[in-house]
Structures are given as C-alpha cells and as structure tokens.
Amino acid sequence: MHDKQTYGNSYDNTGFQHDDSKPPPYIPQQDVYTNLPNYVITPQFVGSHPAAGPGTPYYTEQSRKKCTLKFTFAIVAFVIAVLIAIGVLVWYYVFFRCFLGRPCRVGGRCLNRAQWCDGVRDCPDGEDERRCFRLLGIDSILGSYESDRSTWMPVCADGWDDNYGREACAMMGFNRQDFVSYSRVSAGSLGSNGYLKLEPGSNPDSGLRSRLTHSETCSAGVVALTCIECGQSLAAPNTRIVGGTEAVNGAWPWQVSLQISGQHVCGGSIIRSSWILSAAHCFGRNSDPARWRVHSGDVSLFRMNFESGSRVSKIISHEGYNSGTNDNDIALLKLTTPLTFTDTRKPVCLPNDGINISPGHRAWISGWGSLRQSGPSPNILNQAQVTIYSRETCNAPAVLNGGVTRNMLCAGELQGGVDTCQGDSGGPLVVKEGNSWWLAGDTSWGIGCALRNKPGVYGNVTYFMDWIAEQLLNE
C-alpha cells in the first residue's frame, strides 16, 4: 500500500452508491457540455456634451458604430457557438451513442432500446443479452429488464421450475452446479409496474428471456432464487467490539489471505468457488498470477501456511483503477482449481439491488493487518464493528477532505479507535441483512490507522456489480 497523505503511514483501502435507475444493459456515457463565451459590451465615451456641462461624457457617432459592430459580432458569435454545440450533440448522439439507442461495444452496431434484452443476440459478442436478469432485495427476487418499458420487473412463478432457475442463475454469472433452489414469494411493491411471465409451452433451452412477456397480473407469486449458498456464518459476533478482537473459525468463512512467497500481503473475499474479490492496488507491482497463493478456511495464518494454498490463473484489475485517487480500486482473482466449500470456507453474498448499505448502517471488518499503525501483525484473524458514514461527512475538510469519490464508501468511528490498517487491503466490509452477510466493500485506503476523524475508505461493491458480472460472464 502507499501513503495517501502525510499523517504518518497511510494505507490503501476503497466504495459508492449505485445508481439504481441505470439499467445494466446500457453502458453509461458521459454527457457533452459546450461552454458558450460570455460577451461584455462596454460603451465608449468621448468628449463632453455642451448642454450637460463640461466633463459629462456622451456617445459620438463613431462610438455608436463601434458598439453596433460589437453587438452584431456578439450575436454572430453566439449563433455560431450554438450551431457548433448542436453539431457536436448531433454527432454525439447519431454517430457515437446512436440516436435514441446504444451501440454494441464490439463492432459498433447501433441498437434501439427494444433490441436490448429481447431474447435475440444482436451484438457480435451477445452483449445485448447479458445482464438482463438480476436479484432484488434480501429475498433475492428474480428481476428482468423490460426494454419496451425501460424498467425492471419481477418474474412471475407461473410455470417456473428449477431448470428455469438454473438457467437464470447462469445468465447472471453463477455456476449451474452451485444452484440451490427457487421459491415463490410476494412481490410487494415490486409488482407495481406489472410482471414478466413465461409464455405457455416454454422450455429452458429455448432462450429464457425471449419467453418472458409482460403481464399485469401474477397469481402464483414471484420467483426468488438461491443461486449459491452464500453469506452464512457459524460464529459471527453479535455485539460491538471496540478496537477489534480475534475471530474464531467459521465467523468469516469468506475471508482469505493473499500471499507471495509465504508472506501475507492482502486480504480478499470468496465470492464463487473459483473467484476471489480484492483490491486493485494490491497487484500494482505484483500482477503475475504465478506469484500469488490464496489461503483460506482458517483464522490462523500459521495453520494455513502448512498447506500450499490455491494457485491463481488470472488477475483482473479494474481498467479504470487510478493509483493517484484510488478510484475503481477493485480486482478479481480466478483460481486454477475451484475451492471445496466447508463450514469454514464459504462465499459471501454479493449485494442485490435494495440491500441496505446506507449511512448509519453497522458493518464488520476483518483481516490480518497491523494491530496499530506501524505495529505488529497478528497470526489470528481480527474483527471489529464499524459505522458506515455518508460521503458528505467523510469529505468534510477536517475528515478526509474530499478524497472519497462516488465509487467509494467510508466506515469506521469518527472518535477513532476502530479501523483497518496495513495488511487489511482487499479484505471485506460486510453487512448483515435478513439471514445473510453481504459484501459491501473491499478495504482500499486510509489516513493512518484508527485516528480520530479518519475513517477507512472502501470500494463500494454495489457500484461495481455490473463490472463484476461482466468479468464472470466473460469467463
């Protein structure tokens, strides 16, 4: 990790709030703004008017002509600027973004909105038919994007079975073999815009999304999916622990140690049997997968190091990671051999839309990082409870002074005493909602360790869910 400011040693640690209105099938584009010049017309005074007395300024015919010319020039310049702005916008929407549509990232073909998630593969790599499903809320209700109405709708359970559930999970990047079950639950307010219902005679092999049609009613409840058994802890603490204490086996079964040559470097979280989520800054100068080993299944580094650990076949750091600002500080590691899940080795749940990670929420951090700034590192995994703060609170001049960008979360205790530290980078920030633990952030950066008004900063996993899904679906 590298220093962020000169408050002593700082560590990297990185989060945001996802824009729920942005449908995943569409790629966010940056708006184009054209700055129009400001023109100030200054009147010219020459001589004095005899009737007004000496020294009183007045306009001459020459000055009037100059003013008229300047005014005319200002109008012409304004009109030209407006025409240029219109031309830029026309080019942007017609040639770059497509008019009222979106282009395929591969090949550049322009698709209208109705072609996204319509069950027909129009982009060369099938981009338009990926990420058309997602899970909603703590019940993991299956939602699908309805392009005609530009909104997400719950899927009705009429005619549904486990085969459809397995296919839907695979379309969200889960392994089919990890599929657990589907259930029927009430849609609640999610059904206010209607439902998507299977057409009669559908089968899972016939293109699931193309077999879903809009319906105003649903008599059988909506589909809730368990695509993977995640977020289950045998021994997670239920009370606040000031400053952190040692964890017991099974408390945080998704926590891993990322090591080079037998030395702990960073933390990470199991999200799939073959995938670990960590921080991009851990791999800046150590990006060769062959150098890394992933150790899991125990709170003791000493015991885990008796085993060789899991080999890494690929490291995917976010392409937008910025080491200067710590933006987009997230990475995925793919393991050469899938992990075998046990009571002490399990995945954490990636956050569904609607999971509460709002300011004021309580969360837990864990890791093998230093117990204090420049202090010793423990052999046993440590844990502590923290508070999630708003970005406005964290960006106050006396706190982190604007360093928390829109893709970051900050959490800790403003009075100090509880924090992540060196060696915790990439490790989990988790919240409990319902009966499951959800991965809210990955440890990114901070100023010192556990200092007053210096909470830690984490990458907000919710913000990166589209990016994560894209990487998993591409493998």
RAGI-V359893 format. One record per residue. N is the residue number from 1. RES is the residue in one letter. PHI is phi as a letter, one per 30 degrees, with the letter a starting at -180 (* if undefined). OMEGA is omega in whole degrees, 0 to 359 (* if undefined). Layout:
BEGIN
N | RES | PHI | OMEGA
N | RES | PHI | OMEGA
END
This chain:
BEGIN
1 | M | * | 181
2 | H | b | 182
3 | D | d | 177
4 | K | c | 176
5 | Q | b | 184
6 | T | c | 174
7 | Y | c | 191
8 | G | i | 181
9 | N | d | 175
10 | S | c | 180
11 | Y | b | 176
12 | D | d | 182
13 | N | a | 216
14 | T | b | *
15 | G | * | 189
16 | F | a | 170
17 | Q | c | 186
18 | H | d | 175
19 | D | d | 187
20 | D | d | 183
21 | S | d | 183
22 | K | d | 179
23 | P | d | 182
24 | P | e | 184
25 | P | d | 184
26 | Y | c | 183
27 | I | c | 180
28 | P | e | 178
29 | Q | c | 182
30 | Q | d | 181
31 | D | d | 178
32 | V | c | 178
33 | Y | c | 177
34 | T | c | 179
35 | N | d | 179
36 | L | d | 182
37 | P | d | 175
38 | N | c | 181
39 | Y | c | 179
40 | V | c | 180
41 | I | c | 182
42 | T | c | 180
43 | P | d | 180
44 | Q | c | 179
45 | F | c | 180
46 | V | b | 174
47 | G | i | 178
48 | S | b | 181
49 | H | d | 185
50 | P | e | 183
51 | A | d | 183
52 | A | c | 180
53 | G | j | 182
54 | P | d | 177
55 | G | i | 179
56 | T | d | 183
57 | P | d | 176
58 | Y | a | 179
59 | Y | d | 169
60 | T | c | 178
61 | E | d | 180
62 | Q | d | 180
63 | S | d | 178
64 | R | d | 179
65 | K | d | 179
66 | K | d | 179
67 | C | d | 180
68 | T | d | 179
69 | L | d | 179
70 | K | d | 180
71 | F | d | 178
72 | T | d | 179
73 | F | d | 180
74 | A | d | 179
75 | I | d | 180
76 | V | d | 180
77 | A | d | 179
78 | F | d | 180
79 | V | d | 179
80 | I | d | 180
81 | A | d | 179
82 | V | d | 179
83 | L | d | 178
84 | I | d | 180
85 | A | d | 179
86 | I | d | 179
87 | G | d | 178
88 | V | d | 181
89 | L | d | 179
90 | V | d | 177
91 | W | d | 184
92 | Y | d | 184
93 | Y | d | 184
94 | V | d | 187
95 | F | c | 184
96 | F | c | 182
97 | R | c | 189
98 | C | i | 180
99 | F | d | 181
100 | L | h | 179
101 | G | a | 179
102 | R | b | 178
103 | P | d | 169
104 | C | d | 179
105 | R | d | 176
106 | V | c | 178
107 | G | j | 176
108 | G | i | 180
109 | R | d | 181
110 | C | d | 178
111 | L | c | 172
112 | N | d | 187
113 | R | d | 182
114 | A | d | 181
115 | Q | d | 177
116 | W | d | 178
117 | C | h | 176
118 | D | c | 179
119 | G | i | 180
120 | V | c | 181
121 | R | d | 182
122 | D | c | 176
123 | C | d | 183
124 | P | e | 181
125 | D | c | 179
126 | G | i | 182
127 | E | e | 184
128 | D | d | 181
129 | E | c | 175
130 | R | c | 178
131 | R | h | 177
132 | C | c | 176
133 | F | b | 172
134 | R | a | 180
135 | L | c | 188
136 | L | b | 172
137 | G | i | 183
138 | I | d | 178
139 | D | d | 182
140 | S | h | 177
141 | I | d | 181
142 | L | d | 175
143 | G | c | 177
144 | S | b | 183
145 | Y | d | 178
146 | E | c | 188
147 | S | d | 181
148 | D | d | 182
149 | R | c | 179
150 | S | h | 180
151 | T | a | 176
152 | W | c | 180
153 | M | b | 176
154 | P | d | 181
155 | V | c | 180
156 | C | d | 183
157 | A | d | 177
158 | D | e | 177
159 | G | i | 185
160 | W | d | 172
161 | D | b | 184
162 | D | d | 180
163 | N | d | 175
164 | Y | d | 180
165 | G | d | 179
166 | R | d | 180
167 | E | d | 179
168 | A | d | 178
169 | C | d | 179
170 | A | d | 180
171 | M | d | 175
172 | M | c | 176
173 | G | j | 177
174 | F | d | 174
175 | N | d | 180
176 | R | e | 183
177 | Q | d | 178
178 | D | d | 184
179 | F | e | 182
180 | V | c | 184
181 | S | a | 170
182 | Y | b | 177
183 | S | b | 180
184 | R | c | 181
185 | V | b | 177
186 | S | d | 182
187 | A | d | 184
188 | G | i | 182
189 | S | d | 180
190 | L | d | 181
191 | G | c | 184
192 | S | d | 179
193 | N | c | 181
194 | G | j | 186
195 | Y | b | 169
196 | L | c | 188
197 | K | b | 177
198 | L | d | 173
199 | E | d | 177
200 | P | e | 179
201 | G | i | 180
202 | S | d | 171
203 | N | b | 187
204 | P | d | 183
205 | D | d | 186
206 | S | c | 181
207 | G | i | 190
208 | L | e | 185
209 | R | d | 181
210 | S | d | 181
211 | R | c | 179
212 | L | c | 180
213 | T | b | 182
214 | H | d | 177
215 | S | b | 178
216 | E | d | 184
217 | T | b | 176
218 | C | a | 186
219 | S | c | 189
220 | A | c | 187
221 | G | i | 182
222 | V | c | 185
223 | V | d | 169
224 | A | c | 187
225 | L | c | 166
226 | T | c | 184
227 | C | d | 178
228 | I | a | 177
229 | E | d | 187
230 | C | b | 173
231 | G | i | 181
232 | Q | c | 181
233 | S | c | 179
234 | L | d | 189
235 | A | b | 179
236 | A | d | 181
237 | P | d | 181
238 | N | c | 182
239 | T | b | 181
240 | R | d | 179
241 | I | c | 183
242 | V | d | 176
243 | G | i | 176
244 | G | j | 175
245 | T | b | 179
246 | E | d | 177
247 | A | d | 176
248 | V | c | 180
249 | N | e | 180
250 | G | j | 180
251 | A | d | 180
252 | W | b | 189
253 | P | d | 178
254 | W | d | 182
255 | Q | d | 177
256 | V | b | 173
257 | S | c | 178
258 | L | c | 190
259 | Q | b | 171
260 | I | b | 179
261 | S | h | 176
262 | G | i | 180
263 | Q | c | 177
264 | H | d | 181
265 | V | c | 183
266 | C | b | 174
267 | G | c | 178
268 | G | a | 182
269 | S | b | 174
270 | I | d | 176
271 | I | c | 175
272 | R | b | 181
273 | S | d | 181
274 | S | c | 187
275 | W | b | 176
276 | I | b | 176
277 | L | c | 180
278 | S | b | 182
279 | A | c | 183
280 | A | d | 185
281 | H | d | 177
282 | C | d | 190
283 | F | c | 182
284 | G | e | 181
285 | R | c | 181
286 | N | b | 186
287 | S | c | 179
288 | D | d | 183
289 | P | e | 184
290 | A | d | 182
291 | R | d | 190
292 | W | c | 170
293 | R | b | 180
294 | V | c | 180
295 | H | c | 185
296 | S | b | 173
297 | G | j | 181
298 | D | a | 175
299 | V | d | 183
300 | S | c | 175
301 | L | d | 181
302 | F | d | 181
303 | R | d | 181
304 | M | d | 183
305 | N | d | 172
306 | F | d | 178
307 | E | c | 185
308 | S | d | 182
309 | G | i | 181
310 | S | c | 178
311 | R | d | 180
312 | V | c | 180
313 | S | c | 183
314 | K | a | 173
315 | I | c | 180
316 | I | c | 174
317 | S | d | 180
318 | H | e | 184
319 | E | d | 180
320 | G | c | 181
321 | Y | d | 181
322 | N | b | 184
323 | S | d | 179
324 | G | d | 181
325 | T | c | 186
326 | N | i | 175
327 | D | d | 174
328 | N | h | 183
329 | D | d | 181
330 | I | b | 180
331 | A | b | 176
332 | L | b | 176
333 | L | c | 175
334 | K | c | 182
335 | L | d | 178
336 | T | d | 180
337 | T | b | 180
338 | P | e | 177
339 | L | d | 171
340 | T | c | 183
341 | F | d | 177
342 | T | b | 178
343 | D | d | 181
344 | T | c | 178
345 | R | b | 183
346 | K | b | 178
347 | P | d | 170
348 | V | c | 180
349 | C | d | 169
350 | L | d | 189
351 | P | d | 170
352 | N | d | 171
353 | D | d | 178
354 | G | j | 176
355 | I | d | 186
356 | N | d | 175
357 | I | b | 185
358 | S | d | 178
359 | P | e | 182
360 | G | j | 181
361 | H | d | 178
362 | R | d | 182
363 | A | b | 180
364 | W | b | 175
365 | I | c | 179
366 | S | a | 179
367 | G | l | 178
368 | W | c | 181
369 | G | d | 182
370 | S | e | 181
371 | L | d | 173
372 | R | a | 182
373 | Q | e | 181
374 | S | i | 180
375 | G | c | 182
376 | P | d | 176
377 | S | c | 184
378 | P | d | 171
379 | N | d | 183
380 | I | c | 178
381 | L | e | 177
382 | N | c | 184
383 | Q | b | 176
384 | A | a | 178
385 | Q | c | 183
386 | V | b | 177
387 | T | c | 175
388 | I | d | 180
389 | Y | c | 177
390 | S | d | 179
391 | R | d | 179
392 | E | d | 178
393 | T | d | 184
394 | C | d | 182
395 | N | d | 177
396 | A | e | 182
397 | P | e | 182
398 | A | d | 182
399 | V | c | 181
400 | L | c | 167
401 | N | h | 174
402 | G | i | 184
403 | G | d | 183
404 | V | c | 182
405 | T | d | 187
406 | R | d | 177
407 | N | c | 179
408 | M | b | 169
409 | L | c | 170
410 | C | b | 184
411 | A | a | 180
412 | G | l | 173
413 | E | b | 184
414 | L | d | 177
415 | Q | d | 179
416 | G | i | 175
417 | G | j | 180
418 | V | b | 183
419 | D | a | 165
420 | T | d | 184
421 | C | b | 180
422 | Q | e | 181
423 | G | j | 178
424 | D | c | 184
425 | S | e | 178
426 | G | i | 182
427 | G | d | 190
428 | P | d | 162
429 | L | c | 187
430 | V | b | 175
431 | V | b | 177
432 | K | c | 176
433 | E | b | 186
434 | G | i | 180
435 | N | c | 186
436 | S | b | 174
437 | W | c | 185
438 | W | c | 181
439 | L | d | 181
440 | A | d | 184
441 | G | a | 172
442 | D | c | 186
443 | T | e | 188
444 | S | c | 183
445 | W | a | 178
446 | G | a | 177
447 | I | c | 186
448 | G | i | 179
449 | C | b | 175
450 | A | i | 178
451 | L | d | 177
452 | R | d | 179
453 | N | i | 178
454 | K | b | 177
455 | P | d | 178
456 | G | d | 181
457 | V | c | 188
458 | Y | b | 173
459 | G | d | 181
460 | N | d | 185
461 | V | d | 178
462 | T | e | 180
463 | Y | d | 187
464 | F | c | 185
465 | M | d | 177
466 | D | d | 180
467 | W | d | 179
468 | I | d | 180
469 | A | e | 181
470 | E | d | 180
471 | Q | d | 181
472 | L | d | 181
473 | L | d | 180
474 | N | d | 183
475 | E | c | *
END
